[in-house]
Amino acid sequence: MRRSRVTITWICAAVATMAGCDGSGRSRPDWVWGVHGTRPGWLHKPRVAAFDALDQLYIADLTDRIQVFDRDGNYLRGWRTPDFNVDGPSGLTVDRHGRLLVADTHFYRVLVYSTGGELLFQIGDGVQGTSPGRFGYPTDVVIDRAGNFYVADYGDNDRIQVFSPDGKTWLRQWGGHGHAPGEFLKPRALAIDDQDRIYVADSCNHRIQVFGTRGQLLKLWGTRGPAPGEMSYPYDLAIGPDRGLYVCEYGNHRVQKFTLDGESLGVWGTAGRAPGQLYNPCALAVDHQGSVSVIDSNNHRVQRFRL
């Protein structure tokens, strides 16, 4: 597998990185890897990613396969989801029980795997719908400390649905299509913190909304734009070991770091194809060392950096 290694000393403080570590938004990553293609270990428009407890990186791309790499991009194993669709899954999460949760978007279900690729069960009957328990287009899933599943769902729904730990019982939902607080326009990704606060990348409203487990709105921030604190199509988010909230901005071709209360701490990346530049990145994942692996989707590669 072709890679490029960049040796760099990270000397910038977060408060000085509002346009990137070098003050210009052109900071270079410390690792870039990826070959465009469909062979095992190659990437064809990767869309979503998640790290497990061993810092193995799970990536889904448009070939409807799950591939597993070490944090440096060495291919370990892979498998395909049961059915093929040209858009692939839109969400991956490794939960606290070590299971891989796959939002199998265009088959209207959530697939629950072991990290070895064994399909354990699914949530949803695979029929598109608006009734409780059915999905328009599920985009991401997380679990709380009690084991309940929270699934983001767009299309005609634009809502969060909650299911029991076995995935069989629908419990509740909230949201709805719109711009008002508590409503969504394509909720694209979820993250959950150690207090069971649920962070939603409300992508077409260009904001982050934070909820309690009963759907009570706790906080929201963000408007559309390129300035620090603003966003353009936030497509993914993850909480790092430093308790920073990292947001992947598809429209601004960058990653922005926030506190959990919404204060912008810095941005990384600009539009382009060179190392340190991004082309409509769809996702990111943060490993246990605090490094961010960005799924640089239209460049068919992964870039790793620290912010």
C-alpha positions as CSV (number, residue, x, y, z in Angstrom):
1,M,0.0,0.0,0.0
2,R,1.3,3.4,-1.0
3,R,1.7,5.9,1.9
4,S,3.5,9.2,2.4
5,R,5.2,9.8,5.7
6,V,5.6,13.4,6.9
7,T,7.8,14.1,9.8
8,I,6.7,17.1,11.7
9,T,6.9,18.5,15.2
10,W,3.6,19.7,16.6
11,I,4.4,22.9,18.5
12,C,1.2,24.9,18.2
13,A,-1.2,25.6,21.0
14,A,-4.9,25.1,20.4
15,V,-5.7,28.7,21.0
16,A,-3.2,29.7,18.3
17,T,-4.7,27.3,15.7
18,M,-7.8,29.2,14.5
19,A,-6.6,28.8,10.9
20,G,-4.5,25.7,11.4
21,C,-1.3,24.9,13.3
22,D,0.9,27.2,11.2
23,G,-1.6,30.1,11.3
24,S,-2.5,29.6,7.6
25,G,-4.7,26.5,7.5
26,R,-1.9,24.6,5.6
27,S,-0.5,22.5,8.4
28,R,0.7,19.1,7.2
29,P,-0.5,15.8,8.6
30,D,1.9,13.4,10.3
31,W,0.6,10.5,8.2
32,V,-1.2,10.1,4.9
33,W,-2.3,6.8,3.4
34,G,-4.7,5.3,0.9
35,V,-4.8,3.8,-2.6
36,H,-7.9,4.5,-4.8
37,G,-9.5,1.2,-5.8
38,T,-11.6,-1.8,-4.9
39,R,-9.0,-4.3,-3.9
40,P,-8.7,-5.4,-0.3
41,G,-7.0,-2.5,1.6
42,W,-7.8,0.1,-1.1
43,L,-10.4,2.8,-0.7
44,H,-13.2,3.9,-3.0
45,K,-14.7,7.1,-1.7
46,P,-14.6,6.1,2.0
47,R,-17.5,7.6,4.0
48,V,-17.4,6.6,7.6
49,A,-15.0,5.4,10.2
50,A,-14.5,4.4,13.9
51,F,-11.7,3.2,16.2
52,D,-12.1,0.2,18.5
53,A,-10.4,-0.2,21.9
54,L,-7.2,-1.5,20.2
55,D,-7.1,1.5,17.9
56,Q,-8.0,-0.6,14.9
57,L,-9.8,1.6,12.3
58,Y,-13.0,0.4,10.7
59,I,-13.9,2.1,7.4
60,A,-16.9,1.7,5.1
61,D,-16.7,2.9,1.5
62,L,-19.0,3.0,-1.5
63,T,-18.4,-0.7,-2.2
64,D,-20.6,-1.7,0.8
65,R,-17.6,-3.3,2.6
66,I,-16.2,-2.9,6.1
67,Q,-12.4,-2.8,6.1
68,V,-10.2,-2.9,9.2
69,F,-6.8,-1.2,9.4
70,D,-4.3,-0.5,12.1
71,R,-3.9,3.2,12.9
72,D,-1.1,3.5,10.3
73,G,-3.2,2.1,7.5
74,N,-2.0,-1.5,7.4
75,Y,-4.9,-3.7,6.2
76,L,-6.0,-6.3,8.7
77,R,-9.3,-7.8,7.5
78,G,-12.7,-7.0,6.0
79,W,-16.2,-8.1,5.0
80,R,-19.2,-7.0,3.0
81,T,-22.6,-6.0,4.3
82,P,-25.4,-8.3,3.3
83,D,-26.7,-6.2,0.3
84,F,-25.1,-3.9,-2.2
85,N,-26.0,-0.3,-2.8
86,V,-23.9,2.3,-4.5
87,D,-23.9,4.7,-1.6
88,G,-22.9,2.3,1.2
89,P,-23.4,2.8,5.0
90,S,-23.5,6.3,6.4
91,G,-22.5,5.6,10.0
92,L,-20.1,3.4,12.0
93,T,-19.7,3.2,15.8
94,V,-17.8,0.8,18.0
95,D,-19.8,0.7,21.2
96,R,-18.8,0.2,24.8
97,H,-19.5,-3.6,24.4
98,G,-17.0,-3.9,21.6
99,R,-19.7,-4.3,18.9
100,L,-19.6,-2.5,15.5
101,L,-22.9,-0.6,14.8
102,V,-23.5,0.0,11.1
103,A,-26.1,2.4,9.8
104,D,-27.0,0.5,6.7
105,T,-28.7,3.6,5.3
106,H,-30.3,2.5,2.0
107,F,-31.5,-0.8,3.4
108,Y,-33.4,1.0,6.2
109,R,-31.8,-0.8,9.1
110,V,-28.9,-0.9,11.7
111,L,-26.6,-3.9,11.5
112,V,-24.9,-5.0,14.7
113,Y,-21.6,-6.9,14.2
114,S,-18.8,-8.4,16.3
115,T,-15.6,-6.6,15.4
116,G,-14.6,-9.8,13.6
117,G,-17.5,-9.4,11.2
118,E,-20.1,-11.8,12.6
119,L,-23.6,-10.3,12.2
120,L,-25.3,-10.5,15.6
121,F,-28.7,-8.8,14.9
122,Q,-30.3,-5.9,13.2
123,I,-32.6,-3.1,14.2
124,G,-35.5,-2.3,11.9
125,D,-37.2,-4.6,9.4
126,G,-35.5,-3.2,6.4
127,V,-38.7,-1.5,5.1
128,Q,-38.6,2.2,4.5
129,G,-41.2,4.1,6.5
130,T,-42.2,6.9,8.8
131,S,-43.9,4.9,11.5
132,P,-42.2,4.3,14.9
133,G,-39.4,1.7,14.5
134,R,-39.0,2.1,10.7
135,F,-36.4,4.3,9.1
136,G,-36.3,6.8,6.2
137,Y,-32.5,6.8,5.9
138,P,-30.6,5.9,9.1
139,T,-27.3,7.7,9.3
140,D,-25.7,6.9,12.6
141,V,-26.2,5.1,15.9
142,V,-24.8,5.2,19.5
143,I,-25.7,3.6,22.8
144,D,-26.1,5.0,26.3
145,R,-24.9,3.6,29.6
146,A,-28.0,1.5,29.9
147,G,-27.4,0.0,26.5
148,N,-30.3,1.7,24.6
149,F,-29.7,2.5,20.9
150,Y,-30.1,6.0,19.5
151,V,-30.5,6.1,15.7
152,A,-30.4,9.3,13.6
153,D,-32.8,9.1,10.7
154,Y,-33.4,11.6,7.8
155,G,-35.5,11.8,4.7
156,D,-39.1,12.2,5.6
157,N,-38.3,11.7,9.2
158,D,-35.5,13.9,10.4
159,R,-35.6,12.5,13.9
160,I,-33.8,10.5,16.6
161,Q,-35.3,7.1,17.5
162,V,-34.5,5.1,20.6
163,F,-34.6,1.3,20.9
164,S,-34.1,-1.1,23.8
165,P,-30.7,-2.9,24.3
166,D,-31.8,-5.9,22.3
167,G,-32.9,-3.7,19.5
168,K,-36.4,-5.2,19.4
169,T,-38.5,-2.6,21.2
170,W,-39.1,1.0,20.0
171,L,-39.0,3.3,23.0
172,R,-39.4,6.9,21.9
173,Q,-38.4,9.5,19.4
174,W,-37.9,13.3,19.0
175,G,-37.1,15.9,16.4
176,G,-38.9,16.6,13.1
177,H,-38.1,18.4,9.9
178,G,-37.3,22.1,10.3
179,H,-35.0,24.9,11.4
180,A,-36.3,25.5,15.0
181,P,-34.3,24.3,18.0
182,G,-34.9,20.6,18.5
183,E,-35.7,20.1,14.8
184,F,-33.4,18.7,12.1
185,L,-32.4,19.0,8.5
186,K,-30.5,15.7,7.9
187,P,-29.1,14.7,11.2
188,R,-25.9,13.2,9.9
189,A,-23.9,11.9,12.9
190,L,-24.1,11.2,16.6
191,A,-21.7,11.2,19.5
192,I,-22.5,10.5,23.2
193,D,-20.4,11.5,26.2
194,D,-19.9,9.9,29.6
195,Q,-22.9,11.7,31.0
196,D,-25.2,10.4,28.2
197,R,-25.5,13.7,26.5
198,I,-26.1,13.1,22.8
199,Y,-24.4,15.4,20.2
200,V,-26.1,15.6,16.8
201,A,-24.4,16.9,13.7
202,D,-27.5,18.7,12.2
203,S,-25.8,18.9,8.9
204,C,-28.1,21.0,6.7
205,N,-28.8,23.4,9.5
206,H,-25.1,23.8,9.9
207,R,-25.1,23.4,13.7
208,I,-24.6,21.0,16.6
209,Q,-27.5,20.2,18.9
210,V,-27.0,18.5,22.3
211,F,-29.8,16.5,24.0
212,G,-30.5,14.4,27.0
213,T,-31.7,10.9,26.7
214,R,-35.4,11.9,26.8
215,G,-34.9,14.3,23.9
216,Q,-34.6,17.5,26.0
217,L,-32.6,20.1,24.2
218,L,-29.6,21.1,26.3
219,K,-27.5,23.3,24.0
220,L,-27.1,24.2,20.4
221,W,-24.5,26.3,18.4
222,G,-23.4,27.0,14.9
223,T,-24.4,29.0,11.8
224,R,-23.4,28.5,8.2
225,G,-20.0,30.1,7.3
226,P,-16.2,29.7,7.1
227,A,-15.2,31.6,10.3
228,P,-14.2,29.8,13.5
229,G,-17.4,28.7,15.3
230,E,-19.3,28.6,12.1
231,M,-19.8,25.5,10.0
232,S,-20.7,24.2,6.6
233,Y,-22.4,20.9,6.4
234,P,-21.0,19.2,9.6
235,Y,-21.0,15.5,8.5
236,D,-19.4,13.8,11.4
237,L,-18.3,14.4,15.0
238,A,-16.4,12.5,17.6
239,I,-15.3,13.2,21.2
240,G,-11.6,12.7,21.8
241,P,-9.8,11.6,25.0
242,D,-9.1,15.2,25.7
243,R,-12.9,15.8,25.8
244,G,-12.7,17.9,22.7
245,L,-15.5,17.6,20.2
246,Y,-14.1,17.2,16.7
247,V,-16.4,18.1,13.8
248,C,-15.8,17.2,10.2
249,E,-17.1,19.9,7.8
250,Y,-17.9,18.6,4.4
251,G,-18.6,22.0,3.0
252,N,-15.6,23.9,4.5
253,H,-13.2,21.0,3.7
254,R,-11.9,21.1,7.3
255,V,-12.0,19.8,10.8
256,Q,-13.0,22.1,13.7
257,K,-12.4,21.4,17.3
258,F,-14.9,22.6,20.0
259,T,-15.2,22.3,23.7
260,L,-18.3,20.3,24.7
261,D,-20.0,23.6,25.4
262,G,-19.4,24.8,21.8
263,E,-16.4,27.1,22.1
264,S,-14.2,26.8,18.9
265,L,-10.6,25.8,19.7
266,G,-9.2,25.6,16.3
267,V,-9.5,24.4,12.7
268,W,-7.4,22.2,10.4
269,G,-7.5,21.8,6.6
270,T,-8.3,23.7,3.5
271,A,-9.7,22.6,0.1
272,G,-7.4,20.7,-2.2
273,R,-5.5,17.5,-2.8
274,A,-2.1,18.2,-1.2
275,P,-1.2,16.8,2.2
276,G,-3.1,18.9,4.8
277,Q,-5.8,19.7,2.2
278,L,-9.2,17.9,2.0
279,Y,-11.8,17.3,-0.7
280,N,-15.3,17.0,0.8
281,P,-14.3,15.0,3.9
282,C,-17.2,12.9,5.1
283,A,-16.0,11.5,8.5
284,L,-13.3,11.4,11.1
285,A,-12.3,9.2,14.1
286,V,-10.1,9.9,17.1
287,D,-7.8,7.3,18.5
288,H,-6.8,6.7,22.1
289,Q,-3.6,8.7,21.5
290,G,-5.7,11.8,20.6
291,S,-4.8,11.8,16.9
292,V,-7.6,12.5,14.4
293,S,-7.9,10.3,11.3
294,V,-9.8,12.3,8.7
295,I,-11.7,10.3,6.0
296,D,-10.7,12.5,3.0
297,S,-13.5,11.0,0.9
298,N,-13.0,12.5,-2.6
299,N,-9.2,12.1,-2.3
300,H,-9.8,8.4,-1.4
301,R,-7.4,8.5,1.5
302,V,-7.0,9.0,5.3
303,Q,-5.0,11.9,6.8
304,R,-3.9,11.8,10.5
305,F,-3.1,14.9,12.5
306,R,-3.4,16.5,16.0
307,L,-5.2,19.7,16.9
